[in-house]
Amino acid sequence: MTKTRAHPWEVTDEFWKRVEPLIPQPSRDPAR
C-alpha cells in the first residue's frame, strides 16, 4: 500500500497513535 494523501474518511497512523488511547474500547463480555 503506497502512502498517499489521506481521504476524508481515512485516518493517518500518526493520528490514530494519538487518538486510539482516548477511545473507549468496548469490552467483550466474558460471560458469552
mmCIF file as Biopython writes it, N, C-alpha, C and O atoms, coordinates in Angstrom:
data_model
#
loop_
_atom_site.group_PDB
_atom_site.id
_atom_site.type_symbol
_atom_site.label_atom_id
_atom_site.label_alt_id
_atom_site.label_comp_id
_atom_site.label_asym_id
_atom_site.label_entity_id
_atom_site.label_seq_id
_atom_site.pdbx_PDB_ins_code
_atom_site.Cartn_x
_atom_site.Cartn_y
_atom_site.Cartn_z
_atom_site.occupancy
_atom_site.B_iso_or_equiv
_atom_site.auth_seq_id
_atom_site.auth_asym_id
_atom_site.pdbx_PDB_model_num
ATOM 1   N N  . MET A ? 1  ? 0.849   -1.202  0.000  1.0 0.0 1  A 1 
ATOM 2   C CA . MET A ? 1  ? 0.000   0.000   0.000  1.0 0.0 1  A 1 
ATOM 3   C C  . MET A ? 1  ? 0.879   1.245   0.000  1.0 0.0 1  A 1 
ATOM 4   O O  . MET A ? 1  ? 1.668   1.453   0.921  1.0 0.0 1  A 1 
ATOM 5   N N  . THR A ? 2  ? 0.744   2.049   -1.008 1.0 0.0 2  A 1 
ATOM 6   C CA . THR A ? 2  ? 1.550   3.271   -1.042 1.0 0.0 2  A 1 
ATOM 7   C C  . THR A ? 2  ? 0.860   4.357   -0.248 1.0 0.0 2  A 1 
ATOM 8   O O  . THR A ? 2  ? -0.364  4.482   -0.266 1.0 0.0 2  A 1 
ATOM 9   N N  . LYS A ? 3  ? 1.668   5.142   0.453  1.0 0.0 3  A 1 
ATOM 10  C CA . LYS A ? 3  ? 1.069   6.209   1.279  1.0 0.0 3  A 1 
ATOM 11  C C  . LYS A ? 3  ? 0.728   7.402   0.391  1.0 0.0 3  A 1 
ATOM 12  O O  . LYS A ? 3  ? 1.607   8.053   -0.173 1.0 0.0 3  A 1 
ATOM 13  N N  . THR A ? 4  ? -0.547  7.664   0.284  1.0 0.0 4  A 1 
ATOM 14  C CA . THR A ? 4  ? -0.988  8.826   -0.481 1.0 0.0 4  A 1 
ATOM 15  C C  . THR A ? 4  ? -1.699  9.789   0.454  1.0 0.0 4  A 1 
ATOM 16  O O  . THR A ? 4  ? -1.814  9.536   1.653  1.0 0.0 4  A 1 
ATOM 17  N N  . ARG A ? 5  ? -2.165  10.871  -0.092 1.0 0.0 5  A 1 
ATOM 18  C CA . ARG A ? 5  ? -2.887  11.832  0.754  1.0 0.0 5  A 1 
ATOM 19  C C  . ARG A ? 5  ? -4.119  11.163  1.345  1.0 0.0 5  A 1 
ATOM 20  O O  . ARG A ? 5  ? -4.906  10.558  0.617  1.0 0.0 5  A 1 
ATOM 21  N N  . ALA A ? 6  ? -4.291  11.264  2.641  1.0 0.0 6  A 1 
ATOM 22  C CA . ALA A ? 6  ? -5.399  10.573  3.306  1.0 0.0 6  A 1 
ATOM 23  C C  . ALA A ? 6  ? -6.734  11.130  2.834  1.0 0.0 6  A 1 
ATOM 24  O O  . ALA A ? 6  ? -6.924  12.342  2.732  1.0 0.0 6  A 1 
ATOM 25  N N  . HIS A ? 7  ? -7.647  10.216  2.551  1.0 0.0 7  A 1 
ATOM 26  C CA . HIS A ? 7  ? -9.004  10.632  2.192  1.0 0.0 7  A 1 
ATOM 27  C C  . HIS A ? 7  ? -9.725  11.100  3.451  1.0 0.0 7  A 1 
ATOM 28  O O  . HIS A ? 7  ? -9.305  10.775  4.562  1.0 0.0 7  A 1 
ATOM 29  N N  . PRO A ? 8  ? -10.798 11.856  3.287  1.0 0.0 8  A 1 
ATOM 30  C CA . PRO A ? 8  ? -11.526 12.371  4.465  1.0 0.0 8  A 1 
ATOM 31  C C  . PRO A ? 8  ? -11.965 11.255  5.407  1.0 0.0 8  A 1 
ATOM 32  O O  . PRO A ? 8  ? -12.038 11.456  6.619  1.0 0.0 8  A 1 
ATOM 33  N N  . TRP A ? 9  ? -12.256 10.085  4.856  1.0 0.0 9  A 1 
ATOM 34  C CA . TRP A ? 9  ? -12.746 9.000   5.709  1.0 0.0 9  A 1 
ATOM 35  C C  . TRP A ? 9  ? -11.585 8.152   6.224  1.0 0.0 9  A 1 
ATOM 36  O O  . TRP A ? 9  ? -11.789 7.202   6.979  1.0 0.0 9  A 1 
ATOM 37  N N  . GLU A ? 10 ? -10.360 8.504   5.806  1.0 0.0 10 A 1 
ATOM 38  C CA . GLU A ? 10 ? -9.215  7.724   6.262  1.0 0.0 10 A 1 
ATOM 39  C C  . GLU A ? 10 ? -8.453  8.493   7.323  1.0 0.0 10 A 1 
ATOM 40  O O  . GLU A ? 10 ? -8.437  9.724   7.318  1.0 0.0 10 A 1 
ATOM 41  N N  . VAL A ? 11 ? -7.828  7.771   8.223  1.0 0.0 11 A 1 
ATOM 42  C CA . VAL A ? 11 ? -7.069  8.415   9.290  1.0 0.0 11 A 1 
ATOM 43  C C  . VAL A ? 11 ? -5.629  7.936   9.221  1.0 0.0 11 A 1 
ATOM 44  O O  . VAL A ? 11 ? -5.359  6.754   9.006  1.0 0.0 11 A 1 
ATOM 45  N N  . THR A ? 12 ? -4.718  8.867   9.405  1.0 0.0 12 A 1 
ATOM 46  C CA . THR A ? 12 ? -3.306  8.510   9.328  1.0 0.0 12 A 1 
ATOM 47  C C  . THR A ? 12 ? -2.882  7.735   10.565 1.0 0.0 12 A 1 
ATOM 48  O O  . THR A ? 12 ? -3.496  7.851   11.626 1.0 0.0 12 A 1 
ATOM 49  N N  . ASP A ? 13 ? -1.826  6.944   10.416 1.0 0.0 13 A 1 
ATOM 50  C CA . ASP A ? 13 ? -1.345  6.146   11.551 1.0 0.0 13 A 1 
ATOM 51  C C  . ASP A ? 13 ? -0.939  7.054   12.703 1.0 0.0 13 A 1 
ATOM 52  O O  . ASP A ? 13 ? -1.197  6.750   13.867 1.0 0.0 13 A 1 
ATOM 53  N N  . GLU A ? 14 ? -0.306  8.164   12.369 1.0 0.0 14 A 1 
ATOM 54  C CA . GLU A ? 14 ? 0.150   9.075   13.425 1.0 0.0 14 A 1 
ATOM 55  C C  . GLU A ? 14 ? -1.031  9.608   14.222 1.0 0.0 14 A 1 
ATOM 56  O O  . GLU A ? 14 ? -0.962  9.746   15.443 1.0 0.0 14 A 1 
ATOM 57  N N  . PHE A ? 15 ? -2.125  9.907   13.505 1.0 0.0 15 A 1 
ATOM 58  C CA . PHE A ? 15 ? -3.319  10.415  14.183 1.0 0.0 15 A 1 
ATOM 59  C C  . PHE A ? 15 ? -3.897  9.354   15.105 1.0 0.0 15 A 1 
ATOM 60  O O  . PHE A ? 15 ? -4.293  9.646   16.234 1.0 0.0 15 A 1 
ATOM 61  N N  . TRP A ? 16 ? -3.942  8.109   14.612 1.0 0.0 16 A 1 
ATOM 62  C CA . TRP A ? 16 ? -4.506  7.020   15.414 1.0 0.0 16 A 1 
ATOM 63  C C  . TRP A ? 16 ? -3.682  6.775   16.661 1.0 0.0 16 A 1 
ATOM 64  O O  . TRP A ? 16 ? -4.223  6.476   17.726 1.0 0.0 16 A 1 
ATOM 65  N N  . LYS A ? 17 ? -2.342  6.904   16.523 1.0 0.0 17 A 1 
ATOM 66  C CA . LYS A ? 17 ? -1.484  6.662   17.689 1.0 0.0 17 A 1 
ATOM 67  C C  . LYS A ? 17 ? -1.831  7.616   18.819 1.0 0.0 17 A 1 
ATOM 68  O O  . LYS A ? 17 ? -1.706  7.274   19.995 1.0 0.0 17 A 1 
ATOM 69  N N  . ARG A ? 18 ? -2.272  8.826   18.448 1.0 0.0 18 A 1 
ATOM 70  C CA . ARG A ? 18 ? -2.630  9.805   19.485 1.0 0.0 18 A 1 
ATOM 71  C C  . ARG A ? 18 ? -4.059  9.592   19.970 1.0 0.0 18 A 1 
ATOM 72  O O  . ARG A ? 18 ? -4.340  9.779   21.153 1.0 0.0 18 A 1 
ATOM 73  N N  . VAL A ? 19 ? -4.958  9.209   19.083 1.0 0.0 19 A 1 
ATOM 74  C CA . VAL A ? 19 ? -6.384  9.154   19.424 1.0 0.0 19 A 1 
ATOM 75  C C  . VAL A ? 19 ? -6.813  7.813   20.015 1.0 0.0 19 A 1 
ATOM 76  O O  . VAL A ? 19 ? -7.671  7.760   20.896 1.0 0.0 19 A 1 
ATOM 77  N N  . GLU A ? 20 ? -6.207  6.732   19.522 1.0 0.0 20 A 1 
ATOM 78  C CA . GLU A ? 20 ? -6.644  5.397   19.951 1.0 0.0 20 A 1 
ATOM 79  C C  . GLU A ? 20 ? -6.720  5.237   21.464 1.0 0.0 20 A 1 
ATOM 80  O O  . GLU A ? 20 ? -7.713  4.706   21.962 1.0 0.0 20 A 1 
ATOM 81  N N  . PRO A ? 21 ? -5.712  5.677   22.217 1.0 0.0 21 A 1 
ATOM 82  C CA . PRO A ? 21 ? -5.785  5.529   23.685 1.0 0.0 21 A 1 
ATOM 83  C C  . PRO A ? 21 ? -6.950  6.299   24.295 1.0 0.0 21 A 1 
ATOM 84  O O  . PRO A ? 21 ? -7.393  5.980   25.399 1.0 0.0 21 A 1 
ATOM 85  N N  . LEU A ? 22 ? -7.447  7.303   23.592 1.0 0.0 22 A 1 
ATOM 86  C CA . LEU A ? 22 ? -8.527  8.125   24.137 1.0 0.0 22 A 1 
ATOM 87  C C  . LEU A ? 22 ? -9.893  7.509   23.864 1.0 0.0 22 A 1 
ATOM 88  O O  . LEU A ? 22 ? -10.883 7.866   24.503 1.0 0.0 22 A 1 
ATOM 89  N N  . ILE A ? 23 ? -9.942  6.581   22.908 1.0 0.0 23 A 1 
ATOM 90  C CA . ILE A ? 23 ? -11.224 5.984   22.542 1.0 0.0 23 A 1 
ATOM 91  C C  . ILE A ? 23 ? -11.527 4.799   23.454 1.0 0.0 23 A 1 
ATOM 92  O O  . ILE A ? 23 ? -10.728 3.866   23.543 1.0 0.0 23 A 1 
ATOM 93  N N  . PRO A ? 24 ? -12.664 4.829   24.127 1.0 0.0 24 A 1 
ATOM 94  C CA . PRO A ? 24 ? -13.039 3.708   24.998 1.0 0.0 24 A 1 
ATOM 95  C C  . PRO A ? 24 ? -13.331 2.458   24.169 1.0 0.0 24 A 1 
ATOM 96  O O  . PRO A ? 24 ? -14.223 2.459   23.321 1.0 0.0 24 A 1 
ATOM 97  N N  . GLN A ? 25 ? -12.576 1.402   24.422 1.0 0.0 25 A 1 
ATOM 98  C CA . GLN A ? 25 ? -12.780 0.165   23.677 1.0 0.0 25 A 1 
ATOM 99  C C  . GLN A ? 25 ? -13.918 -0.631  24.303 1.0 0.0 25 A 1 
ATOM 100 O O  . GLN A ? 25 ? -13.938 -0.820  25.519 1.0 0.0 25 A 1 
ATOM 101 N N  . PRO A ? 26 ? -14.860 -1.096  23.497 1.0 0.0 26 A 1 
ATOM 102 C CA . PRO A ? 26 ? -15.957 -1.915  24.030 1.0 0.0 26 A 1 
ATOM 103 C C  . PRO A ? 26 ? -15.417 -3.232  24.558 1.0 0.0 26 A 1 
ATOM 104 O O  . PRO A ? 26 ? -14.887 -4.044  23.799 1.0 0.0 26 A 1 
ATOM 105 N N  . SER A ? 27 ? -15.551 -3.441  25.850 1.0 0.0 27 A 1 
ATOM 106 C CA . SER A ? 27 ? -15.045 -4.675  26.444 1.0 0.0 27 A 1 
ATOM 107 C C  . SER A ? 27 ? -15.953 -5.837  26.073 1.0 0.0 27 A 1 
ATOM 108 O O  . SER A ? 27 ? -17.176 -5.748  26.190 1.0 0.0 27 A 1 
ATOM 109 N N  . ARG A ? 28 ? -15.341 -6.931  25.623 1.0 0.0 28 A 1 
ATOM 110 C CA . ARG A ? 28 ? -16.138 -8.091  25.229 1.0 0.0 28 A 1 
ATOM 111 C C  . ARG A ? 28 ? -16.643 -8.801  26.468 1.0 0.0 28 A 1 
ATOM 112 O O  . ARG A ? 28 ? -15.914 -8.974  27.445 1.0 0.0 28 A 1 
ATOM 113 N N  . ASP A ? 29 ? -17.891 -9.207  26.415 1.0 0.0 29 A 1 
ATOM 114 C CA . ASP A ? 29 ? -18.492 -9.867  27.574 1.0 0.0 29 A 1 
ATOM 115 C C  . ASP A ? 29 ? -17.891 -11.262 27.754 1.0 0.0 29 A 1 
ATOM 116 O O  . ASP A ? 29 ? -18.113 -12.132 26.912 1.0 0.0 29 A 1 
ATOM 117 N N  . PRO A ? 30 ? -17.151 -11.492 28.808 1.0 0.0 30 A 1 
ATOM 118 C CA . PRO A ? 30 ? -16.515 -12.806 29.029 1.0 0.0 30 A 1 
ATOM 119 C C  . PRO A ? 30 ? -17.544 -13.895 29.319 1.0 0.0 30 A 1 
ATOM 120 O O  . PRO A ? 30 ? -17.238 -15.083 29.213 1.0 0.0 30 A 1 
ATOM 121 N N  . ALA A ? 31 ? -18.759 -13.497 29.682 1.0 0.0 31 A 1 
ATOM 122 C CA . ALA A ? 31 ? -19.796 -14.485 30.015 1.0 0.0 31 A 1 
ATOM 123 C C  . ALA A ? 31 ? -20.319 -15.162 28.754 1.0 0.0 31 A 1 
ATOM 124 O O  . ALA A ? 31 ? -20.947 -16.218 28.823 1.0 0.0 31 A 1 
ATOM 125 N N  . ARG A ? 32 ? -20.050 -14.534 27.577 1.0 0.0 32 A 1 
ATOM 126 C CA . ARG A ? 32 ? -20.581 -15.120 26.345 1.0 0.0 32 A 1 
ATOM 127 C C  . ARG A ? 32 ? -19.797 -16.365 26.022 1.0 0.0 32 A 1 
ATOM 128 O O  . ARG A ? 32 ? -20.073 -17.026 25.021 1.0 0.0 32 A 1 
#
